[in-house]
């Protein structure tokens, strides 16, 4: 029974080790995806900033042209406001991606802690198996001594 228990514990440790490997792989994939999202958000933020600067230059030029420049200026101001809102939204998105990356890092650290615990349990299971083997060996020898004593 103890041998079966040790076998079952070893199987459980193997399953937990596989689960830890799977968690590590998933965490790595999530970290890669978060990095890609962060890079994309940074590119979009840079593009929005460039567009914002271009819109401001256009607004200044339009003011200098003619009376119809007033209408164009009004439209450019609206575009600037939209660009600023977009830039703000991009910055918020970048912060959200940063927060997600930090959360992923915390998950990775927790997964590594679980893996460490699993390794510790595996070592303890191995020690228990060694003790069981020693007890079985002593039991066999005791049985042989009792048999020899009974024969004598």
Helices and strands as residue ranges (DSSP letters): H 2-64, H 69-151
